[in-house]
């Protein structure tokens, strides 16, 4: 599998993580902060998690 390039600066990612930990939903943040890229990343992570779970069971 090829390397994944994250388009966000580490500081921005850290800020998003802190906002989620503080109770904001990824979907809410996606609407506020560049929705297409954030939502695509979220969808990609969900698809990867589903694929991993299907391999286990």
Rosetta blueprint (number, residue, H / E / L):
1 X L
2 X L
3 X L
4 X L
5 X L
6 X L
7 X L
8 X L
9 X L
10 X H
11 X H
12 X H
13 X H
14 X H
15 X H
16 X H
17 X H
18 X H
19 X H
20 X H
21 X H
22 X L
23 X L
24 X L
25 X L
26 X H
27 X H
28 X H
29 X H
30 X H
31 X H
32 X H
33 X L
34 X L
35 X H
36 X H
37 X H
38 X H
39 X H
40 X H
41 X H
42 X H
43 X H
44 X H
45 X H
46 X H
47 X H
48 X H
49 X H
50 X H
51 X H
52 X H
53 X H
54 X H
55 X H
56 X H
57 X L
